[in-house]
Amino acid sequence: MVRLVRSIFKVALFIGLFLLSVRYVHTYPMPMPESQLAFWFAASDWFGIRDPDDLYIPTMVVIELIVTILAYVAIMKLWRRYHLCPR
């Protein structure tokens, strides 16, 4: 039963961290500068994608996932270090 609770907690932590990264790791709703817009248009043309948002959104999801994984690993390592530390 303890394993199930720990697993559920870890999944909930990961989902919570992902939702936080979705909320805070992007440029929306602030408008992009012209240079950034030019980059996304050039990159979408280079990949043969008609709409730059079709490239921007998956790229940002991957970046948010990477940020979530890094935060999750850091929290788990800190928790283990805290938990194993003698008092």
OpenMM code with the backbone's topology and positions (N, CA, C; nanometers):
from openmm import Vec3, app, unit

residues = "MET VAL ARG LEU VAL ARG SER ILE PHE LYS VAL ALA LEU PHE ILE GLY LEU PHE LEU LEU SER VAL ARG TYR VAL HIS THR TYR PRO MET PRO MET PRO GLU SER GLN LEU ALA PHE TRP PHE ALA ALA SER ASP TRP PHE GLY ILE ARG ASP PRO ASP ASP LEU TYR ILE PRO THR MET VAL VAL ILE GLU LEU ILE VAL THR ILE LEU ALA TYR VAL ALA ILE MET LYS LEU TRP ARG ARG TYR HIS LEU CYS PRO ARG".split()
positions = [
    Vec3(0.0815, -0.1189, 0.0000),
    Vec3(0.0000, 0.0000, 0.0000),
    Vec3(0.0865, 0.1263, 0.0000),
    Vec3(0.1982, 0.1206, 0.0724),
    Vec3(0.2880, 0.2356, 0.0783),
    Vec3(0.3476, 0.2624, -0.0595),
    Vec3(0.3813, 0.1563, -0.1314),
    Vec3(0.4359, 0.1723, -0.2662),
    Vec3(0.3372, 0.2406, -0.3588),
    Vec3(0.2109, 0.2025, -0.3479),
    Vec3(0.1075, 0.2621, -0.4323),
    Vec3(0.0947, 0.4116, -0.4029),
    Vec3(0.0950, 0.4473, -0.2760),
    Vec3(0.0839, 0.5882, -0.2385),
    Vec3(0.2050, 0.6656, -0.2872),
    Vec3(0.3247, 0.6090, -0.2728),
    Vec3(0.4457, 0.6762, -0.3219),
    Vec3(0.4417, 0.6931, -0.4730),
    Vec3(0.3965, 0.5916, -0.5437),
    Vec3(0.3877, 0.6010, -0.6892),
    Vec3(0.2871, 0.7072, -0.7316),
    Vec3(0.1736, 0.7090, -0.6652),
    Vec3(0.0720, 0.8098, -0.6974),
    Vec3(0.1255, 0.9493, -0.6668),
    Vec3(0.1973, 0.9636, -0.5542),
    Vec3(0.2554, 1.0923, -0.5203),
    Vec3(0.3558, 1.1371, -0.6255),
    Vec3(0.4417, 1.0443, -0.6722),
    Vec3(0.5419, 1.0789, -0.7729),
    Vec3(0.4758, 1.1202, -0.9043),
    Vec3(0.3718, 1.0486, -0.9443),
    Vec3(0.3000, 1.0849, -1.0672),
    Vec3(0.2330, 1.2209, -1.0516),
    Vec3(0.1714, 1.2443, -0.9365),
    Vec3(0.1066, 1.3736, -0.9122),
    Vec3(0.2097, 1.4860, -0.9100),
    Vec3(0.3263, 1.4620, -0.8510),
    Vec3(0.4329, 1.5613, -0.8501),
    Vec3(0.4782, 1.5929, -0.9919),
    Vec3(0.4977, 1.4897, -1.0733),
    Vec3(0.5422, 1.5109, -1.2107),
    Vec3(0.4370, 1.5902, -1.2898),
    Vec3(0.3111, 1.5531, -1.2756),
    Vec3(0.2045, 1.6242, -1.3470),
    Vec3(0.1959, 1.7689, -1.2994),
    Vec3(0.2068, 1.7903, -1.1697),
    Vec3(0.2047, 1.9259, -1.1169),
    Vec3(0.3204, 2.0097, -1.1684),
    Vec3(0.4401, 1.9511, -1.1707),
    Vec3(0.5556, 2.0228, -1.2245),
    Vec3(0.5382, 2.0525, -1.3729),
    Vec3(0.4803, 1.9576, -1.4476),
    Vec3(0.4570, 1.9818, -1.5901),
    Vec3(0.3579, 2.0959, -1.6106),
    Vec3(0.2520, 2.0982, -1.5315),
    Vec3(0.1548, 2.2068, -1.5440),
    Vec3(0.2173, 2.3415, -1.5085),
    Vec3(0.3045, 2.3431, -1.4081),
    Vec3(0.3748, 2.4668, -1.3755),
    Vec3(0.4669, 2.5102, -1.4889),
    Vec3(0.5356, 2.4150, -1.5507),
    Vec3(0.6249, 2.4519, -1.6609),
    Vec3(0.5452, 2.4983, -1.7827),
    Vec3(0.4290, 2.4390, -1.8062),
    Vec3(0.3441, 2.4854, -1.9166),
    Vec3(0.3004, 2.6288, -1.8908),
    Vec3(0.2742, 2.6590, -1.7670),
    Vec3(0.2271, 2.7940, -1.7315),
    Vec3(0.3374, 2.8992, -1.7424),
    Vec3(0.4615, 2.8640, -1.7065),
    Vec3(0.5657, 2.9656, -1.6926),
    Vec3(0.6809, 2.9578, -1.7925),
    Vec3(0.6918, 2.8533, -1.8732),
    Vec3(0.8059, 2.8397, -1.9645),
    Vec3(0.7587, 2.8617, -2.1086),
    Vec3(0.7283, 2.9847, -2.1432),
    Vec3(0.6936, 3.0188, -2.2804),
    Vec3(0.6848, 3.1695, -2.2942),
    Vec3(0.6670, 3.2162, -2.4154),
    Vec3(0.6600, 3.3608, -2.4385),
    Vec3(0.5176, 3.4125, -2.4453),
    Vec3(0.4203, 3.3245, -2.4641),
    Vec3(0.2822, 3.3713, -2.4680),
    Vec3(0.2398, 3.4141, -2.3300),
    Vec3(0.1580, 3.5105, -2.3068),
    Vec3(0.0828, 3.5953, -2.3978),
    Vec3(0.1588, 3.7196, -2.4425),
    Vec3(0.2856, 3.7322, -2.4003),
    Vec3(0.3635, 3.8472, -2.4459),
    Vec3(0.3953, 3.8310, -2.5938),
    Vec3(0.3863, 3.9379, -2.6717),
    Vec3(0.4180, 3.9257, -2.8143),
    Vec3(0.5671, 3.8984, -2.8355),
    Vec3(0.5947, 3.8202, -2.9384),
    Vec3(0.7329, 3.7887, -2.9714),
    Vec3(0.7972, 3.9079, -3.0414),
    Vec3(0.9267, 3.9274, -3.0199),
    Vec3(0.9965, 4.0306, -3.0972),
    Vec3(1.0044, 3.9903, -3.2440),
    Vec3(1.0275, 4.0873, -3.3280),
    Vec3(1.0340, 4.0615, -3.4729),
    Vec3(1.1415, 3.9597, -3.5084),
    Vec3(1.2553, 3.9642, -3.4399),
    Vec3(1.3636, 3.8701, -3.4707),
    Vec3(1.3222, 3.7258, -3.4384),
    Vec3(1.2488, 3.7087, -3.3302),
    Vec3(1.2028, 3.5744, -3.2946),
    Vec3(1.0967, 3.5257, -3.3927),
    Vec3(1.0076, 3.6145, -3.4335),
    Vec3(0.9085, 3.5771, -3.5345),
    Vec3(0.9756, 3.5379, -3.6654),
    Vec3(1.0775, 3.6145, -3.7039),
    Vec3(1.1501, 3.5829, -3.8277),
    Vec3(1.2165, 3.4462, -3.8174),
    Vec3(1.2715, 3.4148, -3.6994),
    Vec3(1.3334, 3.2834, -3.6802),
    Vec3(1.2324, 3.1717, -3.6979),
    Vec3(1.1138, 3.1850, -3.6357),
    Vec3(1.0136, 3.0791, -3.6445),
    Vec3(0.9603, 3.0643, -3.7863),
    Vec3(0.9446, 3.1757, -3.8583),
    Vec3(0.9009, 3.1660, -3.9979),
    Vec3(1.0079, 3.0987, -4.0837),
    Vec3(1.1354, 3.1342, -4.0622),
    Vec3(1.2438, 3.0725, -4.1398),
    Vec3(1.2553, 2.9233, -4.1073),
    Vec3(1.2446, 2.8893, -3.9797),
    Vec3(1.2545, 2.7479, -3.9402),
    Vec3(1.1380, 2.6671, -3.9961),
    Vec3(1.0181, 2.7240, -3.9938),
    Vec3(0.9035, 2.6504, -4.0480),
    Vec3(0.9148, 2.6355, -4.1988),
    Vec3(0.9678, 2.7367, -4.2672),
    Vec3(0.9915, 2.7233, -4.4111),
    Vec3(1.0962, 2.6166, -4.4391),
    Vec3(1.2017, 2.6127, -4.3584),
    Vec3(1.3083, 2.5160, -4.3793),
    Vec3(1.2582, 2.3733, -4.3600),
    Vec3(1.1680, 2.3512, -4.2627),
    Vec3(1.1110, 2.2186, -4.2391),
    Vec3(0.9931, 2.1887, -4.3301),
    Vec3(0.9479, 2.2877, -4.4076),
    Vec3(0.8348, 2.2676, -4.4973),
    Vec3(0.7003, 2.2697, -4.4264),
    Vec3(0.6927, 2.3430, -4.3170),
    Vec3(0.5690, 2.3544, -4.2402),
    Vec3(0.5057, 2.4878, -4.2744),
    Vec3(0.3790, 2.4841, -4.3072),
    Vec3(0.3112, 2.6051, -4.3526),
    Vec3(0.2890, 2.7069, -4.2406),
    Vec3(0.2468, 2.6602, -4.1236),
    Vec3(0.2161, 2.7492, -4.0115),
    Vec3(0.3262, 2.7383, -3.9057),
    Vec3(0.3903, 2.8484, -3.8683),
    Vec3(0.4967, 2.8422, -3.7671),
    Vec3(0.4490, 2.7903, -3.6308),
    Vec3(0.3208, 2.8077, -3.5989),
    Vec3(0.2695, 2.7541, -3.4724),
    Vec3(0.2739, 2.6018, -3.4691),
    Vec3(0.2672, 2.5377, -3.5859),
    Vec3(0.2775, 2.3922, -3.5908),
    Vec3(0.4177, 2.3439, -3.5560),
    Vec3(0.5144, 2.4321, -3.5622),
    Vec3(0.6500, 2.4003, -3.5184),
    Vec3(0.6740, 2.4508, -3.3764),
    Vec3(0.6222, 2.5683, -3.3450),
    Vec3(0.6455, 2.6315, -3.2158),
    Vec3(0.5848, 2.5510, -3.1007),
    Vec3(0.4615, 2.5080, -3.1154),
    Vec3(0.3912, 2.4404, -3.0060),
    Vec3(0.4580, 2.3081, -2.9678),
    Vec3(0.4880, 2.2170, -3.0621),
    Vec3(0.5575, 2.0939, -3.0210),
    Vec3(0.6967, 2.1203, -2.9642),
    Vec3(0.7652, 2.2214, -3.0171),
    Vec3(0.8972, 2.2557, -2.9639),
    Vec3(0.8862, 2.3006, -2.8192),
    Vec3(0.7885, 2.3838, -2.7905),
    Vec3(0.7710, 2.4315, -2.6533),
    Vec3(0.7274, 2.3187, -2.5597),
    Vec3(0.6469, 2.2258, -2.6084),
    Vec3(0.6060, 2.1120, -2.5245),
    Vec3(0.7278, 2.0266, -2.4893),
    Vec3(0.8167, 2.0060, -2.5851),
    Vec3(0.9380, 1.9286, -2.5574),
    Vec3(1.0255, 2.0022, -2.4560),
    Vec3(1.0408, 2.1337, -2.4723),
    Vec3(1.1201, 2.2124, -2.3776),
    Vec3(1.0568, 2.2077, -2.2385),
    Vec3(0.9252, 2.2199, -2.2314),
    Vec3(0.8561, 2.2128, -2.1024),
    Vec3(0.8717, 2.0754, -2.0388),
    Vec3(0.8708, 1.9714, -2.1190),
    Vec3(0.8912, 1.8363, -2.0674),
    Vec3(1.0327, 1.8198, -2.0134),
    Vec3(1.1309, 1.8746, -2.0826),
    Vec3(1.2698, 1.8683, -2.0355),
    Vec3(1.2844, 1.9425, -1.9034),
    Vec3(1.2241, 2.0613, -1.8936),
    Vec3(1.2288, 2.1383, -1.7686),
    Vec3(1.1623, 2.0596, -1.6563),
    Vec3(1.0504, 1.9958, -1.6854),
    Vec3(0.9806, 1.9163, -1.5848),
    Vec3(1.0667, 1.7996, -1.5369),
    Vec3(1.1302, 1.7305, -1.6285),
    Vec3(1.2151, 1.6171, -1.5914),
    Vec3(1.3318, 1.6633, -1.5051),
    Vec3(1.3953, 1.7737, -1.5422),
    Vec3(1.5074, 1.8249, -1.4635),
    Vec3(1.4623, 1.8650, -1.3230),
    Vec3(1.3486, 1.9314, -1.3125),
    Vec3(1.2974, 1.9710, -1.1808),
    Vec3(1.2606, 1.8477, -1.0983),
    Vec3(1.1980, 1.7494, -1.1607),
    Vec3(1.1587, 1.6270, -1.0906),
    Vec3(1.2812, 1.5527, -1.0374),
    Vec3(1.3830, 1.5379, -1.1212),
    Vec3(1.5053, 1.4681, -1.0789),
    Vec3(1.5720, 1.5441, -0.9646),
    Vec3(1.5769, 1.6771, -0.9738),
    Vec3(1.6382, 1.7566, -0.8670),
    Vec3(1.5613, 1.7415, -0.7361),
    Vec3(1.4295, 1.7450, -0.7420),
    Vec3(1.3489, 1.7290, -0.6207),
    Vec3(1.3682, 1.5900, -0.5611),
    Vec3(1.3720, 1.4868, -0.6444),
    Vec3(1.3909, 1.3513, -0.5929),
    Vec3(1.5282, 1.3353, -0.5287),
    Vec3(1.6329, 1.3925, -0.5899),
    Vec3(1.7666, 1.3828, -0.5303),
    Vec3(1.7735, 1.4594, -0.3993),
    Vec3(1.7153, 1.5789, -0.3953),
    Vec3(1.7143, 1.6558, -0.2710),
    Vec3(1.6359, 1.5826, -0.1622),
    Vec3(1.5258, 1.5214, -0.2004),
    Vec3(1.4461, 1.4482, -0.1019),
    Vec3(1.5242, 1.3290, -0.0455),
    Vec3(1.5922, 1.2558, -0.1325),
    Vec3(1.6725, 1.1421, -0.0851),
    Vec3(1.7844, 1.1889, 0.0073),
    Vec3(1.8499, 1.2984, -0.0305),
    Vec3(1.9579, 1.3514, 0.0528),
    Vec3(1.9032, 1.3963, 0.1889),
    Vec3(1.7896, 1.4638, 0.1890),
    Vec3(1.7277, 1.5079, 0.3142),
    Vec3(1.6823, 1.3889, 0.3988),
    Vec3(1.6250, 1.2903, 0.3320),
    Vec3(1.5692, 1.1743, 0.4014),
    Vec3(1.6813, 1.0874, 0.4631),
    Vec3(1.7958, 1.0786, 0.3971),
    Vec3(1.9067, 0.9952, 0.4455),
    Vec3(1.9968, 1.0700, 0.5436),
    Vec3(1.9810, 1.1985, 0.5551),
    Vec3(2.0665, 1.2786, 0.6429),
    Vec3(2.0365, 1.2468, 0.7884),
    Vec3(2.1402, 1.2163, 0.8694),
    Vec3(2.1136, 1.1869, 1.0113),
    Vec3(2.0742, 1.3126, 1.0875),
    Vec3(1.9905, 1.2956, 1.1843),
    Vec3(1.9412, 1.4113, 1.2602),
    Vec3(1.9965, 1.4129, 1.3974),
] * unit.nanometer
topology = app.Topology()
chain = topology.addChain("A")
for resn in residues:
    res = topology.addResidue(resn, chain)
    for name in ("N", "CA", "C"):
        topology.addAtom(name, app.Element.getBySymbol(name[0]), res)
